[in-house]
């Protein structure tokens, strides 16, 4: 189910201005679709708002609220996909998933780097072996 900010405010029994303030303050935990007046919030946003209100009523610090939100759910950020320099979709994905994808990219880059280093080491060994052989050949010729 999708909610407007005013509907969520009504559900948790707070003023719309307060709900908007909490949304702006903790936007990363409030997945939504659409934009402007057509923006709608997902069920996860309502749950996050309920937790925010509960903790705010206990005079919990913003940092502690963020920590609680981190522990209970995923942080969401907008991801834009470009094809031929034109915006095709805007979607929200859990930040954990994005961090995982970035980690996989980093691992892939490191794997390529390791392969290149192994190739370099192999060439260095070949060079050393060749030079040592040449050194031994020179020594034998002298004797």
PyMOL commands that set and color helices and strands:
alter all, ss='L'
color gray80, all
select helices_A, chain A and resi 5-12+16-25+27-29+36-38+43-57+62-72+95-142
alter helices_A, ss='H'
color red, helices_A
select strands_A, chain A and resi 32-33+40-41+76-83+86-94
alter strands_A, ss='S'
color yellow, strands_A
deselect
rebuild
show_as cartoon
